[in-house]
Amino acid sequence: MKEILAKEVQQVLEQGQPIHLIDVREVDEVEAGHIPGIIHIPLGLLEFRMHELNKNESYVVICRSGGRSGQAALFLESHGFNVMNMVGGMLAWNGEVE
């Protein structure tokens, strides 16, 4: 599984480069604060909603601490998606939050 640091994701966003972020936390967690522009798909719904994603795009998967996003990244990888897990999750995030 490929990984990316939170500060690297933040740099990509600050440089205005396109990046696709999937937040797999639960609704209440996302409502409490999330990175602007995320795609919100709770982990439990991922297998039912992965058809919404494009296999020609690359994605960074995010959760609270990196565990659930790691599971999601492995799952999506096994279905042919190009994904990276954001190490440390939102606990490691120091950038903008909505």
C-alpha positions in Angstrom: 0.0 0.0 0.0 1.3 3.4 -1.0 1.4 6.1 1.7 1.5 9.9 1.8 2.2 12.2 4.7 -0.4 14.8 5.7 2.1 17.6 5.1 2.6 16.4 1.5 -1.2 16.4 0.9 -1.3 19.9 2.4 1.5 21.1 0.0 -0.3 19.7 -3.0 -3.5 21.6 -2.0 -1.5 24.8 -1.3 0.1 24.6 -4.7 -3.4 24.4 -6.3 -2.6 21.0 -7.8 -5.6 18.6 -8.4 -5.9 15.9 -5.8 -8.8 13.6 -5.0 -9.4 13.0 -1.3 -11.7 10.3 0.0 -12.7 10.7 3.7 -13.9 7.3 5.1 -14.9 8.5 8.5 -18.5 8.5 9.8 -20.9 11.4 9.2 -20.5 13.0 12.6 -16.7 12.9 12.4 -16.7 14.6 9.0 -19.2 17.2 10.2 -16.9 18.0 13.1 -14.2 19.0 10.7 -12.8 17.9 7.3 -10.4 18.9 4.6 -12.2 21.1 2.0 -13.1 19.4 -1.2 -13.2 15.8 0.1 -15.3 13.0 -1.3 -17.1 11.5 1.7 -17.7 7.8 1.6 -18.0 6.1 5.1 -15.9 3.0 5.2 -18.9 0.8 5.7 -20.4 2.0 2.4 -17.2 2.0 0.3 -17.9 -1.3 -1.5 -21.4 -0.1 -2.5 -20.2 3.3 -3.7 -16.9 2.6 -5.3 -18.7 2.8 -8.7 -18.7 6.6 -8.1 -14.9 6.6 -8.4 -12.8 6.7 -11.5 -10.0 4.1 -12.0 -8.2 6.6 -14.2 -7.8 9.0 -11.2 -5.6 8.7 -8.2 -7.0 9.1 -4.7 -5.7 9.8 -1.2 -7.8 8.1 1.5 -8.2 9.8 4.9 -9.7 8.8 8.3 -9.1 9.9 11.9 -5.7 8.2 12.5 -4.9 6.1 9.4 -6.3 2.7 10.3 -9.6 2.8 8.5 -8.1 4.6 5.5 -5.5 1.9 5.3 -8.2 -0.7 5.1 -10.0 1.3 2.5 -6.8 1.8 0.5 -6.1 -1.9 0.4 -9.7 -2.6 -0.6 -9.7 -0.1 -3.4 -6.3 -1.3 -4.6 -7.6 -4.8 -4.8 -10.3 -3.5 -7.2 -7.8 -1.8 -9.5 -7.8 1.8 -8.1 -4.7 3.9 -7.7 -4.8 5.0 -4.0 -2.6 6.2 -1.2 -3.2 6.2 2.5 -2.7 9.5 4.4 -0.5 8.4 7.3 -1.7 9.7 10.7 -5.1 10.7 9.3 -6.8 13.9 10.5 -4.8 13.7 13.8 -1.7 14.6 11.7 -3.5 17.3 9.6 -2.5 20.9 10.2 -4.1 22.5 7.2 -7.4 24.1 6.5 -10.5 22.4 7.9 -14.2 23.1 7.2 
